[in-house]
Amino acid sequence: MAGTPQDARPCDAIEKLRLQCLARGAAGIKGLARTFRIMDDDGSKSLDLQELMKGLQSYGVSVSREEAQQILSAVDKDGGGTIDFSEFLEALRPPLSCSRRAVIAAAFRKLDRSGDGVVTIQDLQGVYDATQHPKLRSGEWSEERVFHSFLDSFDSPYDKDGKVTLEEFVNYYSGVSASIDTDEYFVTMMRKAWRL
């Protein structure tokens, strides 16, 4: 006889949610993070059970109240009844092997020319070639707009500041990583893409 939802372990509820997000593609977890702004009714950058339930339903993922409570309990480090955005996203993103994490960090370091731990438009100049972007070539966008668009794909969805931290970069690539079976292929893809 199958177990009831109460018998499920918290990691099972997180795994179920992770799989539903990843079924939406490499940016599925990032898309859920975008929904945080909507979920966070009181603007605290943390979620209580009601906000979590409302946001998950709004995003179109299916979890029971018991599973949502298990997720909240597993991620709520201080036992205060709420979960922090970054803790939630960290728990949700698929685990990365050491080799995947290392190549992601190497790509980030290449972008972070100033070495201050944050990638900005100034860091991109001379590293990212915007001249081949179709909208720049057609005259629709300026080079600066291309850079902004590039950074936006990595930037935190709930705090768009035009700057990308290593954590935001890892969040993006953990979604990509989830769709690539072998470490060897992921590392090769990253090395080619970033010319490492």
N, C-alpha and C positions, 0 to 999 in steps of 0.2 A: 504494500500500500504506500502510495506517495506521501511524502511529508506535507504538512500544512505550511502556509507562509510563515507562521510563527517559528517553525523548525528551521527555517532558512537562516543561514549565517549572514552577517552584514556584508561580507565580501561577495556573497552571491548576489545580493541586491545591487551592489556597486557594479559588479560584472555585467549584470543584466542591463543596467542603464548605459554602461560603456558600450556594449554591443549595439544597443538601439541607436546611440549617437553615431557610432562608426558605420552603421548601415547607411547613413546619410552621406558617406564619403569622407575623405581625409579631413575636411573642415567641420565635421559633425560636432565635435567637442567644442570647437571655437564658436559654432553657431549657438550651442547651448549657453556658452558664456555670454554671447550677445543678449540672450534672453534674460540674463541676470538683471540688467537695468530695469526691465519690466517687472521681474520678480521682486525686486528690492523695494517694496512699497514705502518703507520708512527712510530710505536713503542711507542706511547704515553700512552698506557694503558687506553685509552678512545677511543670512536668511534664517528665519525660524521655520518651523514645520509647515505652517500655513502658506508662507511665501514660496517655499520649496515645492509644495504640492501644486499650487497655482501656476508656478513657472513651468514645471514639468508638463502639466496638462496643456498649457499654452504652446509649448514647444512641440507637443504632439507625441511625447513618449509616455508609455504606459507603465506605471508602477502603482502598486496598491498603497494604501495609507501605511500598512505595516512595513512594506519595503522602504517607503520614504522615511519612516521613523528609524529603520535599521541603518539607512544611509546617513541620516543626521547623527545618530549615535556613534557610528563608526568614524565620522569625520570631525565631530565636535570634540576637539582636544581638551578643552578646559571644562567641559560638562555644563556650559552655560545655556544650552538649549538652542544655540544658533551655530551656523557654520560660516566661516570666512570664505570669500570668493576664491582666493588663491589656494587655500587648503582643499576646497572642494574640487577645483580643477586638477590639482596635483593628484588627488585620490582617484579621479576619474580617468586621467590619461593613462594609456597602456604603459606598462613597465618598459624601460629601455635597457638594452644590454650595455655593457661598458663600452664596447666598440662603437655602438650607435651614438651613445652620449658623447664620446670623444670626438667623433667626426662632426657632430652638430656644434660642439664647442669650438672646434677648429674653424668651421665656416663662420661662426659668430665673430671670432677673433679677427678673421680676415676683414670682415665688414667694419669692425670697431677700430678704425684707424687711429683714433685718439687714445685708445686703450683705457677709457674711463668707464667701461662696462655698459655703455648705452650707445646704440647706433642712431645717428641723426642724418639729416640730409648732407651735412658737411662731410660726414664719414663716407657717404656713398660716392661723392664726387671723386672720380679717378678709380673707383673700384667697380662700380656698376655702370655698364655702358647703356645709356638710355637712347642712343642714336638709332637703334634698330626697332624701337617700340613703334608699332603701327600708328598710334595717335600722335606721336611726335613727328613722324615722317609725313603724315597727312596735314600737319599744321594745326590740328585740333587742340593739342596740349603743348604746354611748355615743358622744358626739361625738368623744371622744379615740380610740376604737376605729376610727371612720370615718377619722380623720386617719392613724392608723397603717396602715390598709389602703391608703389612697391612697399614702402614702410607700412602702409595701412594693412597689407595682407598679413603682417606679423604682429602688428600692434594689438595691445589688449583691447577687446571689444567694449569693455565697460569704462575705459579710461583712455580715450583717444588723445594722445598728446604729441604725436609725430615723432616719438622716440621709442625704440625697441630695446628691451632688456633681454638678457640671456634667458630668463624664465619665459618670457613671451615667445622667444625664438624656439625654445624647447617645446613649449605647448603646441606651436604650429607643427613642428616636425614630428612630434609624437603621433599626431593624427596621420601624417604621411607614412610614418614608420609602420603603423598598424596594418597598412595594406600591402606591405612588402615582407614576404616570408623569411628570407634569409638575411643574416647580418652582412654577409659578403656582398650581396646585391645592393643593399641599402648603402653600405659604405662606398661601393663603386659609384653608385648614382650620385651621392653627395660629392665625392671627389671630382667627378666630371662636371657636375652642375656649378660647383664653386671653384673649380680649377685649383684644387688643393694638392 
